[in-house]
Amino acid sequence: MACTIAPADIKRVKGMGFLNNKGTDLFNARILTTNGKITAEQAAVIAEAARKFGSGEVEFTVRLTVEVRGVHYDDIPAFQEFIAQAGLITGGTGALVRPVVSCKGTTCQYGLYDTFALSQKIHERFYLGYHQVKLPHKFKIACGGCPNNCVKPDLNDLGIVGQRIPQVDLETCKGCKKCKIEAGCPMGAAKVVDGKIAIDPAVCNNCGRCAANCPFGAFSEGAVGYQVYIGGRWGKKFSRGLPLSKIITDEDELLQVVEKAILLFREQGKAGERFADTIARIGFENAEQMLLSDELLARKDQILQD
């Protein structure tokens, strides 16, 4: 069966999160999960929606959204109304801030911060709050709970990696011949030198495995922080994001950096280019200077109006 839907209507509903099944009048309905987490009630509503309006199949995307396959064009309004009873919406397409992805750092043994809570805030403030703000291209954000990088934060336009900055009390260090910190460091950054433990900052990735692990208390829990990467991209053109020189230890400051990155992309980006291209064109040093100053926020209203 050939598709009978006009191209303009296919484009219109794509902006609502409905992607055409090529050659048919059917669509994949992309349902947002906020950050890859849904409730049992929401899962039940999605399953019923798949039976009622679609093929009965549910697909999961690499960006942690859920797609119901086979929704007819005429059923799109009814489908949206049905899933709304569980607080669910469709979307996640276009040259906009895209849905946030998050690892399970909240409950993971290696997680250094509450990734679900942070990604929820980013979703509400920048996916929903900036949903009417057109950008030069898509803008993807990922929240990773630790340097294991399970959600590949450095391959997103902006990625956040949890950090646990070692806090060492050299006066307490006994310089043990079999140092538990040195033996347990997965990066090989900790070494006993001249009878005292030393951390090589060029090698340490702030994974936090050493925190509170010394039997003599030479290592405290350490400060929790966030390493921000900008300009990552995965696809036809590969670009690994570059880390800002500053590890951010305040969540409000972190959210401001996220907002400034979006403003920077809107102001400096050219139509059709990704954030990685914008950064390469204006220079990483210039981009970092703008992200770590208040210049962009001071001109926020002007940038959003232009």
C-alpha positions in Angstrom: 0.0 0.0 0.0 1.4 3.4 -1.1 1.5 6.3 1.3 -1.4 8.7 0.7 -0.3 11.3 3.3 0.9 14.7 1.9 4.7 15.4 2.5 3.8 18.5 4.4 1.6 16.6 6.8 4.4 13.9 7.2 6.8 16.7 8.1 4.2 18.3 10.5 3.6 15.2 12.5 7.3 14.3 12.6 7.7 17.5 14.6 5.2 16.0 17.0 7.2 12.8 17.3 5.5 10.6 14.7 7.9 9.2 12.1 6.5 7.7 8.9 6.8 4.0 8.2 8.1 4.4 4.7 5.6 3.6 1.9 2.6 3.5 4.3 0.1 5.7 6.1 1.5 4.4 9.4 3.8 6.0 11.9 6.1 5.2 14.8 4.9 7.2 17.7 7.9 8.4 19.7 7.1 8.6 23.5 9.4 10.5 25.8 10.6 8.8 28.9 12.2 12.0 30.3 15.5 10.2 31.1 15.0 6.5 30.3 12.8 5.8 33.4 9.1 5.2 33.4 6.6 4.0 36.0 4.8 0.7 36.0 1.5 2.6 35.2 3.1 4.3 32.3 4.5 1.0 31.0 1.0 -0.4 31.1 -0.5 2.5 29.3 2.2 2.3 26.5 1.5 -1.4 26.1 -2.3 -0.8 25.9 -1.7 2.0 23.4 0.4 -0.3 21.2 -2.5 -2.9 21.2 -5.2 -0.3 20.7 -3.6 2.0 18.1 -0.5 0.2 16.7 0.9 -3.1 15.7 1.2 -4.3 19.3 5.0 -3.9 19.2 7.1 -1.5 21.2 10.5 -0.4 20.2 13.3 1.3 22.3 15.5 3.9 20.7 19.2 4.5 21.5 18.1 7.8 23.0 16.0 6.1 25.7 12.6 6.9 24.1 9.9 4.4 23.4 8.3 4.0 20.0 4.9 2.4 19.3 4.9 1.1 15.7 2.1 1.2 13.3 -0.1 4.1 14.4 -2.3 5.3 11.6 -2.2 8.9 10.6 -5.9 9.4 11.5 -5.3 8.0 15.0 -2.6 10.4 16.0 -4.7 12.8 18.1 -6.5 9.9 19.8 -3.1 8.2 20.6 -1.8 11.4 22.2 -4.9 11.8 24.3 -4.7 8.2 25.4 -1.1 8.3 26.6 -1.6 11.7 28.3 -3.6 9.9 31.0 -0.3 8.6 32.3 1.5 11.9 31.9 3.2 10.9 28.7 3.9 13.0 25.6 5.3 12.4 22.1 8.2 14.4 20.6 12.0 14.3 20.4 12.6 15.4 16.9 13.8 18.5 15.1 16.5 21.2 15.4 15.9 21.6 19.1 17.2 20.5 22.4 16.6 16.7 22.3 15.4 14.4 25.1 18.1 13.9 27.7 19.7 10.5 28.2 20.9 9.3 31.6 22.7 6.3 32.9 21.4 4.6 36.1 24.0 6.4 38.3 21.4 7.0 40.9 21.4 3.4 41.9 24.6 2.1 40.3 27.5 1.1 42.6 29.8 3.4 40.7 27.4 6.4 40.4 28.8 9.5 41.9 25.6 11.6 41.8 21.9 11.3 41.3 21.7 11.1 37.5 18.0 10.7 37.4 17.4 13.8 39.4 19.8 15.9 37.4 18.5 14.7 34.1 14.9 15.4 35.2 15.9 19.0 35.9 17.6 19.3 32.6 14.5 17.8 30.8 12.1 20.2 32.5 14.3 23.3 32.1 15.8 22.8 28.7 13.8 20.2 26.7 10.4 21.5 27.8 11.5 25.0 28.7 13.4 25.6 25.5 11.1 23.6 23.2 10.1 26.6 21.2 13.7 27.7 20.7 14.9 26.8 17.2 18.6 25.9 17.0 20.9 25.4 14.0 20.7 21.6 14.4 19.7 19.0 17.0 21.4 19.4 20.5 21.9 16.2 22.5 22.6 16.1 26.2 23.8 13.1 28.2 24.3 12.6 32.0 26.8 10.0 33.0 27.2 9.1 36.6 30.9 8.3 36.5 33.9 8.0 34.2 32.8 4.6 33.0 30.9 6.7 30.4 28.1 4.2 29.8 25.9 6.7 28.0 28.9 8.1 26.1 28.6 11.7 27.4 31.6 12.8 25.3 29.8 11.8 22.1 26.9 14.2 22.8 26.7 17.9 22.0 27.0 18.4 25.7 27.9 15.6 28.1 28.2 15.5 31.9 30.4 13.0 33.7 30.3 12.6 37.5 33.6 13.2 39.4 34.8 12.4 42.8 37.9 14.5 43.4 40.4 12.8 45.7 41.0 14.4 49.1 44.3 13.2 50.6 45.6 13.8 54.1 49.3 13.2 53.8 49.9 13.5 57.5 47.6 10.5 58.0 49.2 8.4 55.2 51.4 5.6 56.5 53.1 4.9 53.2 52.2 1.2 53.4 54.3 -1.2 51.4 51.1 -2.8 50.2 49.0 0.3 49.8 45.3 -0.4 49.3 44.8 2.8 47.4 47.6 2.1 45.0 46.5 -1.5 44.4 42.9 -0.6 43.9 43.3 2.4 41.5 42.0 1.2 38.1 43.9 4.0 36.3 47.2 3.5 38.0 47.2 7.1 39.1 48.0 6.4 42.7 51.6 5.6 43.7 53.5 5.5 46.9 56.5 7.8 46.4 59.1 8.4 49.1 56.8 6.9 51.8 53.7 8.9 50.9 50.8 8.3 48.5 50.7 10.6 45.4 48.0 11.0 42.8 49.0 11.9 39.2 46.3 14.4 38.1 47.2 13.8 34.5 46.2 10.1 34.9 43.5 10.2 37.5 39.9 10.3 36.1 38.3 11.1 39.4 36.3 7.8 39.5 36.1 7.9 43.3 37.2 4.2 43.8 39.8 5.4 46.3 37.3 7.5 48.4 37.2 6.3 52.1 39.1 3.2 51.1 42.3 3.8 53.1 42.2 1.8 56.5 44.0 4.7 58.2 41.6 7.4 56.8 44.1 9.1 54.5 41.5 9.4 51.8 38.2 11.1 52.6 34.9 10.8 50.6 36.2 13.7 48.4 34.3 16.5 46.7 31.6 15.5 44.1 31.8 17.4 40.9 30.9 17.4 37.2 33.1 17.3 34.1 31.4 18.9 31.2 32.3 17.9 27.6 31.2 20.0 24.6 31.1 19.3 20.9 30.7 15.5 20.8 29.0 13.9 17.9 28.3 10.3 16.7 27.1 9.5 13.3 28.3 10.1 9.7 30.9 12.5 11.1 32.6 11.5 14.4 33.8 14.1 16.9 34.8 13.5 20.5 33.7 16.2 22.9 36.4 18.3 24.7 36.3 18.7 28.5 36.1 22.2 30.0 39.2 23.0 32.1 37.1 23.5 35.2 35.4 20.7 37.2 32.2 22.2 38.4 31.1 21.4 42.0 27.9 23.3 42.2 24.7 22.1 40.5 23.3 25.5 39.8 26.5 26.5 38.1 26.3 23.3 36.1 22.8 24.1 34.9 23.9 27.6 33.9 26.7 26.1 31.8 24.2 23.9 30.1 22.0 26.9 29.3 25.0 28.9 28.1 25.9 26.2 25.7 22.5 26.2 24.2 22.6 30.0 23.9 26.1 29.8 22.4 24.9 27.4 19.8 21.8 29.4 18.9 23.8 32.6 18.5 27.0 31.4 16.9 25.9 28.3 15.0 25.1 28.3 11.3 22.0 26.6 10.0 22.6 22.9 9.5 25.8 22.6 11.4 26.3 20.6 14.7 27.6 22.2 17.8 31.0 20.4 17.2 31.3 22.4 13.9 30.4 25.6 15.7 33.1 25.0 18.3 35.7 24.1 15.7 34.9 27.3 13.7 35.0 29.7 16.6 37.7 27.9 18.6 37.4 25.8 21.7 39.2 28.4 23.9 36.7 31.1 22.8 33.7 28.8 23.4 35.1 27.8 26.9 35.6 31.4 27.8 32.0 32.2 27.0 30.7 29.2 28.9 32.6 30.0 32.0 31.7 33.7 32.1 28.3 35.4 32.5 28.3 37.1 29.1 25.8 34.8 27.4 23.3 34.8 30.2 23.5 38.6 30.3 22.3 38.7 26.7 19.9 35.8 27.0 16.7 37.7 26.0 18.5 39.2 23.0 19.8 35.9 21.8 16.4 34.2 22.1 14.7 37.0 20.2 17.1 37.2 17.3 
